[in-house]
Amino acid sequence: MNTRKGFRFTTYEAPDQTPFEKLFEIFQELITHTSGDVEEALDWLRELDKEYELTDDDYTIDDFIEDLKAKGFIREEFDMDDREGGEGEEGDEDGGGPGSLSITAKLERMLRQRALDQIFGKLKRSGAGNHRTGKSGRGDEHTGDFREYRFGDSLEHISMTESLRNAQINHGLDNFSLNEEDLVVEDTQYKAQMSTVLMIDISHSMILYGEDRITPAKKVAMALAELITTRYPKDTLDILVFGNDAWPIPIKDLPYLKVGPYHTNTVAGLQLAMDMLRRKRNTNKQIFMITDGKPSCLRLPNGDYYKNSVGLDDYIVEKCYAMAQQARKLHIPITTFMIAQDPYLMQFVREFTQANKGKAFYTGLKGLGEMIFEDYEQNRIRRIKG
């Protein structure tokens, strides 16, 4: 059955779930859709409770809210002016009215973990979080292969079993000796780093035509952030959003990301992304761009905006191509995930991609996360080996 804003909910009974766990699963989805607005998410939860009878007299929505507070997932914030305003209403000893509810850092992290499980659920996580270069030497990851000892090799990498075996073969058991020539080292691989900038379009078109495109993009960003920080901690991920302008956002702010009344200034986003990557010391760099619309805005040198939403503006388009070429000169590939399939927009993306020698995917929202992860892995391998 369709509910407000076009979301679709169906009854689901998970085995061995407590009342809190059942409601918490729904609440996490709602808080993502409402961009961290706890009150709105709870209003939705109450509506769903009326329709699907999620609670009973033994465990109510109010009980759930108290549990969220007790478990450290939400907190109540009071306006300091209210606290200092003298006597309050009856029953409010501190003089302030009911505080507003907000989510905590604990829940922000849990939302990222949940997004990772939802999008990359089939991913088998490895313990070490780094990238193999394919080049052997004095590295820090064992390959399972052996080679002769070389001056400067770390002693901890010497394989005593293989070295003793060599000594027995070379000198015999009767007059045992172990020389430098007998030593065998277990080969290792260097580990490299990848710096990624994820650009997210927050122009108004991301919620046009009754389709919520910002929430899937937000989930992808949260999942990618959690993946990199947990599996590839030597990598870096920077996230920026672009509308009329572009600005970076910290990972912790992803649940609160909203679409604004903006045009699409792709050039500003690319400029900021390249500025971010220029400051990275490692050589492996890439840009991921999630967008659903055509570039329609530029910031002029005098500070004014040049906007044109009708078709593809040649002036804006040429600036985009120039940015793609500039990124190519800096050896920064751009992968565009185009959440639209209009022929003229696809042609623009093809020419943009050609200018950068990057890649483009013309996709809907379904499978976007898996596609980004696969490309992240492939780019990492290709860049490191290249």
QUIHUWO-V980705 format. One record per helix or strand. SS is the DSSP state (a for helix, b for strand). FROM is the first residue (numbers start at 1). LEN is the number of residues. If there is no record, write none. Layout:
SS_FROM_LEN / SS_FROM_LEN
This chain:
b_2_1 / a_4_3 / b_8_1 / a_19_15 / a_38_15 / b_56_1 / b_59_1 / a_61_10 / b_74_4 / a_80_4 / b_100_4 / a_105_15 / b_131_7 / b_141_8 / a_155_3 / b_158_1 / a_160_12 / a_180_3 / b_184_9 / b_195_7 / a_204_7 / a_214_18 / b_236_7 / b_246_4 / a_251_6 / a_266_13 / b_285_7 / b_297_3 / b_305_3 / a_314_16 / b_333_6 / a_343_14 / b_359_4 / a_368_18
